[in-house]
Amino acid sequence: MRAMNLITVALVEDDVRIRDRLVQVIQQAPTLKLLFAAGTAADVLAWLPDHAVDVLLVDLGLPDRSGLEVIREARRLQPACSSMVITMFGDEASMLAAFEAGARGYLLKDGTEADLAGHVQSLHAGGSPMTPIIARQLLARWQSVRPGPAPAEPSPRASARTAPSEVSKVEGLSPRESEVLDLVARGFIYQEIAERMGVSISTVQTHVRNIYGKLGVHNKAEAVFEARQCGLLS
């Protein structure tokens, strides 16, 4: 009887390592049931018409088509299905495009796995799970479009503060730190980064701490977001 109450989940993620970790988390959660895991938009779009699912987890950066197209098609095919983005893209444009396409939640990949089951349950219950930095961006945008002089005031200050800060960040990263940052953004864990670079894990951790300090952030998701804002990552 309990199995009938399980929340069914499908996901599309092209990075095999990340997909395997997400699959493992879902399979271990007693309240969730994984129905399908795809690596391309084509695969999940071919599966969706014939399979009802409660929650669809979507990576935006898919190799064949945009994850936004997957979200739109899922919304058309299965209005009762709740789509949630899991991505490395923390910029405002990606966030707004995802919500406009029909996403009801938006998570950055860093730190997602530990709380994924809870986020899926919250989404299915009517919530809109968001990584804190995404929620702050959404709040800031909402405040900026409210009428009246007060909300508009921070914009010039933010612009004035951003330009010199971004320049200093771009110039401050060493080549090795830039290499580590690129690998982090691509989803590699510290052990994998150490192996690829031929260094110890402690050396990778030192580079990451230096990156955090120079970018003024506290975790990988914020580091990737700031780096994209500064033009350090494409």
C-alpha positions as CSV (number, residue, x, y, z in Angstrom):
1,M,0.0,0.0,0.0
2,R,2.8,2.3,0.8
3,A,4.3,2.0,-2.7
4,M,1.2,3.6,-4.1
5,N,2.1,6.8,-2.2
6,L,5.6,7.1,-3.5
7,I,6.5,10.2,-5.5
8,T,7.6,9.2,-8.9
9,V,10.6,10.9,-10.4
10,A,12.3,11.1,-13.8
11,L,15.5,13.1,-14.5
12,V,17.7,14.2,-17.4
13,E,21.3,15.0,-16.8
14,D,24.1,14.5,-19.4
15,D,27.0,14.3,-16.9
16,V,27.2,10.6,-16.1
17,R,28.9,11.1,-12.7
18,I,26.2,13.6,-11.5
19,R,23.4,11.5,-13.0
20,D,24.6,8.4,-11.2
21,R,24.8,10.3,-7.9
22,L,21.3,11.8,-8.3
23,V,19.9,8.3,-9.2
24,Q,21.5,6.9,-6.1
25,V,20.0,9.5,-3.9
26,I,16.5,9.0,-5.3
27,Q,16.7,5.2,-5.1
28,Q,17.7,5.4,-1.5
29,A,14.9,7.8,-0.5
30,P,12.0,5.7,1.0
31,T,9.4,8.3,-0.3
32,L,10.6,8.4,-3.9
33,K,10.5,6.1,-6.9
34,L,12.8,6.6,-9.9
35,L,11.1,5.8,-13.2
36,F,13.6,7.0,-15.7
37,A,17.0,8.6,-16.0
38,A,18.1,10.1,-19.3
39,G,21.3,11.7,-20.6
40,T,19.7,13.7,-23.4
41,A,16.7,15.8,-24.1
42,A,15.7,13.5,-27.0
43,D,15.6,10.5,-24.6
44,V,13.4,12.1,-22.0
45,L,11.1,13.7,-24.6
46,A,10.6,10.3,-26.2
47,W,9.8,8.8,-22.9
48,L,7.4,11.4,-21.5
49,P,4.4,11.0,-23.7
50,D,3.7,7.4,-22.5
51,H,4.7,7.7,-18.9
52,A,3.0,9.7,-16.2
53,V,5.5,11.1,-13.6
54,D,5.1,13.4,-10.6
55,V,8.4,15.2,-10.7
56,L,10.9,15.8,-13.5
57,L,14.4,17.0,-12.7
58,V,16.0,18.8,-15.6
59,D,19.6,20.0,-16.3
60,L,19.6,23.2,-18.4
61,G,22.8,22.5,-20.2
62,L,22.0,19.4,-22.2
63,P,24.0,18.4,-25.3
64,D,21.3,18.1,-27.9
65,R,18.6,20.6,-26.9
66,S,18.0,23.1,-24.1
67,G,16.6,21.9,-20.9
68,L,14.1,24.8,-21.2
69,E,12.5,22.9,-24.2
70,V,12.2,19.8,-22.0
71,I,10.4,21.8,-19.3
72,R,8.0,23.4,-21.8
73,E,7.2,20.0,-23.4
74,A,6.7,18.4,-20.1
75,R,4.3,21.1,-19.1
76,R,2.3,20.6,-22.3
77,L,2.3,16.8,-22.1
78,Q,1.8,16.4,-18.4
79,P,0.4,19.5,-16.7
80,A,0.3,17.7,-13.3
81,C,4.1,17.0,-13.5
82,S,6.2,19.4,-11.5
83,S,9.6,20.3,-13.2
84,M,12.6,21.3,-11.2
85,V,15.9,22.6,-12.5
86,I,19.2,21.2,-11.3
87,T,22.0,23.1,-12.9
88,M,25.3,24.9,-12.6
89,F,23.8,28.0,-14.2
90,G,23.0,30.5,-11.4
91,D,22.6,33.6,-13.5
92,E,19.4,35.6,-13.5
93,A,18.7,35.1,-17.2
94,S,18.7,31.3,-16.8
95,M,16.6,31.4,-13.7
96,L,14.0,33.6,-15.2
97,A,13.9,31.6,-18.4
98,A,13.4,28.4,-16.5
99,F,10.5,29.8,-14.4
100,E,8.9,31.3,-17.6
101,A,9.2,27.9,-19.2
102,G,7.3,26.3,-16.4
103,A,9.8,25.2,-13.8
104,R,8.6,25.2,-10.2
105,G,11.9,24.9,-8.5
106,Y,15.5,25.8,-9.2
107,L,18.5,24.2,-7.5
108,L,22.2,24.6,-8.1
109,K,24.1,21.4,-8.3
110,D,26.5,22.1,-5.4
111,G,25.0,20.8,-2.2
112,T,21.9,19.5,-4.0
113,E,22.3,15.8,-3.3
114,A,22.2,15.9,0.5
115,D,18.7,17.6,0.5
116,L,17.4,16.4,-2.8
117,A,14.7,14.0,-1.4
118,G,13.4,16.8,0.8
119,H,13.3,19.2,-2.1
120,V,11.4,16.7,-4.3
121,Q,8.9,16.2,-1.5
122,S,8.5,19.9,-1.0
123,L,8.0,20.4,-4.8
124,H,5.4,17.7,-5.0
125,A,3.5,19.2,-2.0
126,G,3.2,22.5,-3.8
127,G,6.4,24.2,-2.7
128,S,9.0,25.9,-4.9
129,P,12.5,24.8,-3.7
130,M,15.3,27.1,-4.5
131,T,19.0,27.3,-3.7
132,P,19.3,30.4,-1.3
133,I,21.4,32.4,-3.8
134,I,18.6,31.9,-6.4
135,A,16.0,32.9,-4.0
136,R,17.9,36.1,-3.2
137,Q,18.2,36.9,-6.9
138,L,14.5,36.4,-7.3
139,L,13.7,38.6,-4.3
140,A,16.1,41.3,-5.5
141,R,14.5,41.4,-8.9
142,W,11.0,41.6,-7.4
143,Q,12.1,44.5,-5.2
144,S,13.7,46.3,-8.1
145,V,10.5,46.4,-10.1
146,R,8.3,47.6,-7.2
147,P,7.1,51.2,-7.7
148,G,8.6,53.9,-5.6
149,P,12.1,55.3,-5.2
150,A,13.4,53.1,-2.4
151,P,13.7,49.8,-4.2
152,A,15.5,51.4,-7.2
153,E,18.1,53.1,-5.1
154,P,20.5,50.0,-4.6
155,S,20.9,49.5,-8.4
156,P,23.4,52.4,-9.0
157,R,25.4,51.4,-5.9
158,A,25.5,47.8,-7.0
159,S,26.7,48.7,-10.5
160,A,29.4,51.0,-9.1
161,R,30.5,48.3,-6.7
162,T,30.5,45.5,-9.3
163,A,32.8,46.9,-11.9
164,P,36.0,47.3,-9.9
165,S,35.3,44.1,-8.0
166,E,34.9,42.1,-11.1
167,V,38.1,43.4,-12.6
168,S,40.1,42.5,-9.4
169,K,38.6,39.0,-9.4
170,V,39.5,38.3,-13.0
171,E,43.1,39.5,-12.4
172,G,43.4,37.7,-9.0
173,L,43.1,34.1,-10.0
174,S,46.2,32.2,-10.8
175,P,46.3,29.8,-13.8
176,R,46.0,26.8,-11.5
177,E,43.1,28.3,-9.6
178,S,41.4,29.0,-12.9
179,E,41.9,25.4,-13.9
180,V,40.4,24.2,-10.6
181,L,37.5,26.6,-11.0
182,D,36.8,25.3,-14.5
183,L,36.8,21.7,-13.3
184,V,34.6,22.5,-10.4
185,A,32.1,24.2,-12.7
186,R,32.1,21.1,-14.9
187,G,31.0,19.0,-11.9
188,F,34.2,17.2,-11.0
189,I,34.7,16.3,-7.3
190,Y,37.9,17.0,-5.5
191,Q,39.3,13.5,-6.0
192,E,38.7,13.7,-9.7
193,I,40.2,17.1,-10.0
194,A,43.3,16.0,-8.1
195,E,43.8,13.0,-10.4
196,R,43.4,15.1,-13.6
197,M,45.8,17.8,-12.4
198,G,48.3,15.3,-10.9
199,V,48.2,16.9,-7.4
200,S,47.0,15.9,-4.0
201,I,43.4,16.5,-2.7
202,S,44.8,18.9,-0.1
203,T,46.3,21.0,-2.9
204,V,43.0,21.1,-4.6
205,Q,41.3,22.2,-1.4
206,T,43.9,24.9,-0.9
207,H,43.2,26.2,-4.4
208,V,39.4,26.1,-3.7
209,R,39.9,28.1,-0.5
210,N,41.9,30.7,-2.3
211,I,39.2,30.9,-5.0
212,Y,36.6,31.4,-2.4
213,G,38.6,34.2,-0.8
214,K,39.2,36.0,-4.0
215,L,35.6,35.7,-5.2
216,G,34.2,36.5,-1.8
217,V,32.0,33.4,-1.7
218,H,31.5,30.4,0.7
219,N,30.6,27.4,-1.5
220,K,31.0,26.0,-4.9
221,A,27.7,27.1,-6.3
222,E,28.4,30.7,-5.3
223,A,31.9,30.5,-6.7
224,V,30.6,29.3,-10.1
225,F,27.9,31.9,-10.1
226,E,30.3,34.7,-9.3
227,A,32.8,33.4,-11.9
228,R,30.2,33.5,-14.6
229,Q,29.2,37.0,-13.6
230,C,32.8,38.1,-13.9
231,G,33.4,36.3,-17.2
232,L,35.7,33.7,-15.8
233,L,33.5,30.9,-17.1
234,S,31.7,30.7,-20.4
